[in-house]
């Protein structure tokens, strides 16, 4: 028999969710079967999985050592080593959240097992700072709450505690966080504007199409922009992302004749070569957080990051 005592990061959750994190290799069907057969109990009492946990609860596992270790994923490596990344500036941090600046060229989350991303960096950072210990990974793992394309730099947010991750993720999902971008585009843009349309993504090619009408499987998009500085052949825009679709800013601006400088997918190859840029000049520079009592450290906070130094501005 194995027994664990639940901590703060495992409290106020459904028991089945806690069990899925603890027995990370176990199918849901296995967990529910073990609950029905009383091979998994809560505080030495029968449980069905929908109980809400509190700190100090104990969970008993009446499983063989071989089965328990297998379902725990014993031997599965958890990467906490120092990543070989350039310096990642931190704009704000407390015990619940970390707001940082992702450099362009780095993944937000890895696509395949061999990838390395800022998701792995935030785990390393939390361990290095002593915010979380290796032993706590069985109950909680820090993670990013929003994404940026690999070649888009800018402000990202991560949860360092269960509460931080849940509340931040809800903010981004409900779009109560306001995000602003710098975009350096081809051509002269002299007036602010709002553009609407419909976006459809091809999952096979990881590329999107923009329509002015409701095309099949296309989702509505809404982008607002205003010029900050107008040059002879290019314009620096401030862009407010009002809907958050994949590649939205890049494809939407390209569709109106103002592709982003350096963009290899939606840009102008000849224009990119003129400036010797092959990484899009798109940067998430400003994030405004809503007022919230749950995360007082970032409540109503506005954070900004400077424009990248390698842009031709």
C-alpha positions, 0 to 999 in steps of 0.5 A, a space after each residue: 500500500 502506498 499513501 500520499 498527503 495532499 499539499 496546497 497545490 493539490 487542494 480545491 481540485 476534484 480528486 480524479 484530476 489530482 489522481 490523473 496528475 499523480 498517476 500520469 501514465 494511467 488511463 482515466 478508465 484505470 483510475 475510475 476502476 480502481 476507485 470503484 474497487 476501493 483500490 484507491 481511497 480518500 482518507 481511508 474511505 471509498 471515493 468516486 472521484 468528484 470529491 473536492 480535495 483539501 490540504 492534508 487529505 490522504 490518498 491510499 493506493 492498494 496497488 502492487 509496487 510494479 503497477 504503482 511505479 508503472 502508472 506513476 511513470 517512474 524513470 520518465 525524465 523531467 527536464 530541470 537542467 539549465 537551458 542553453 538559451 539567451 538571457 530571458 528578461 523577467 518583467 514581474 515575478 512572485 510566488 504565483 506568476 512569472 511575466 517574462 520576455 520570450 526571445 524570437 526563435 524559441 518555441 513557446 511549447 515544444 511540438 515533439 519530445 526532442 524540442 526545447 521551449 520556454 515551458 522547459 525554461 520556466 520549470 528550470 527557473 522555478 527550481 533554480 529560484 527555489 520557488 518549487 522543488 523537484 519533489 513537487 513535480 508529481 503534484 504541479 509543474 509550472 507552465 506558460 499560459 499563452 503562446 507566441 509563434 517561434 519567430 515572434 518575441 515578446 511578453 509571455 506569462 507563466 503560472 508558478 503555482 496551481 492558483 497562478 496557472 489557473 487564474 492566468 489561463 482563465 484571463 487569457 482564455 476569457 480575453 480579459 488580458 489586453 495584448 499589444 504588438 509592434 509590427 514593422 510592415 511593408 508600405 506606408 500606413 498613415 491612418 489608424 484602422 480596424 480590420 475584420 475578416 475570417 481565418 481558416 487554418 490548414 493544420 497540415 501545412 500550418 498556414 492560414 487563409 484570410 477571407 472577407 466573408 464567412 467561409 466554411 470552417 473559418 473563424 471571425 477575426 478582428 485586428 486594430 492597428 495604428 501607425 507609430 512611425 512612417 518611413 519611405 517604404 515601411 511603417 511601424 505599427 502598434 497592433 491590438 489583437 482583439 481576437 486571438 487566432 493562429 497567425 492572425 496578425 501576420 496573415 491579416 496585415 498581409 491580406 491588406 497589402 502590408 506584410 510584416 517585414 521578415 515574415 517567411 510565410 506571409 511576407 514579401 520574399 524580395 522585401 525581406 531580402 532587401 533588409 536581410 531579415 528572415 524572422 518576422 518583425 512582430 513583437 508582443 510589447 505590452 500586456 495589460 492585466 485586469 483587476 483581480 483579487 486572486 492575483 494581487 501582484 499583477 492586478 491592474 498591472 501594465 507591463 511593457 518591453 522595449 522594441 528589439 534592437 535588430 529591427 530597422 527602425 
